[in-house]
Amino acid sequence: MFEKLIEEEVENNTTDKYITLYGCNCSYEMFVQEVYNFFGEYNIQINDDWLSFKIRDIEVTINTNKSQDMNFFKNQAIGMKNYFSKSKMPEGELKSNILHQIEMFNSIFGICVKEPSNHFDVSTEVFSKAHEIAVKLNLFPLYSSMDLYDGDDSLLISFYTGKSQFIKWEAQDKGINRIKELNPNIKSSNTRRKETIEILKEKDVGYKSNLSLKNTSCELCFKDTDEVCRRTYITFLTAWFCYEVLYGENKEKTYPNPKILEDNNLLDYINSKEIRLYDGTYSQMDVDDISWTFECLGVLLWSLGLMNDFNINDSSQNVSISNCMKTMLQFSNFEDFKKACKLKSEEEILDKADLYYCYQWAIIENKWHADISAGNLNPEIVLERRRALEWLISPEFDWYDINLDA
């Protein structure tokens, strides 16, 4: 079912109206939870791979593929590929790449609304909520009446927003939402958490066995090497300036010289606090906050393979500012710096993100429950390093916009 993306006439003058959500490694549990969040007011029935319910006597069925039938994934992806291949978009490298990436989808959920052909209220409601689910779970929606291309190498669907709109497909490769090939060796969240708990035990840090888990690497939005390099270089320049304002010889300097950023085409990538720093409207709190991003810088340099001697698991001691400076000052410009960088695997980054998530949970709990040990964790260090780790795996541009609750 759901192989066809055209409306099929069925008995009783009703039409099967479909929307299909595609993605990578979105689990059955995650998807079903969101279905209940959006459709929980209806009496949802579960039968193996299927969910079903009625909205105003209109039947809605959802194929969740709980059984994880890989042939189902393959056939559905091939069907979607065939559908795309028939589009009016000219043949070429871009179209070829899109068709290749479609084959990599391994999370596919079909939604069918059996509705009278001249009625649209229930299907409109269901499709609208399906789009919201797509946004939350980073899925790619496709339905039969959707035009795919604008004829100018632009894809009309964005699984970043879950809406039909003009989005260049290339933009999906900027580290915001990349479609990843299924990796059978990807570590499960439960396995990662078990490894994290062993580290917590070694450091006498309390933990909660059922604390919510970090997702697997295909379910998150990883920054690419270019993005991480830009953020690292900018962080180095701004943290250095603020540190000098607070403790060095630049106490009278009003704002940093933007020339280095301009010369390296980085000025467009500064965040909200850095903007105020460069236009001279910053507050003392901005300077304090940015000076602390040396801890973020340590994480970013570690992630780029440039500070492998940095003991990232130890958050009792500040990162060595002199080592950060020595690492960065060996490069004469941004391009030389970028050539030396090799981003660590997503699994390595997720391991540390989960560890620091648990670190912060212990610190917060320790304030209210003395029996939950925080070991020798430094709250400020943990917060800043977690900020950088969460930024590496989130779609947020500005790391001050990231929710760091635990």
Secondary structure by P-SEA (a helix, b strand, c coil): cccccccccccccccccbbbbbbccccaaaaaaaaaaacccccccccccbbbbbcccbbbbbbccccccaaaaaaaaaaaaaaaaaccccccaaaaaaaaaaaaccbbbbbbbbccccccaaaaaaaaaaaaaaaaabbbbbccccccccccccccccccccccccccccccccccccccccccccccaaaaaaaaaaaaaaacbbbbcccbbbbccccbbbbcaaaaaaaaaaaaaaaaaaaaaccccccccccccaaaaaaacccccccaaaaaaaaccccaaaaaaaaaaaaaaaaaaaaaccccccccccccccccaaaaaaaaaccccaaaaaaacccccaaaaaaaaaaaaaaaaaaaaaacccccccccccaaaaaaaaaaaaaacccccccccccccc
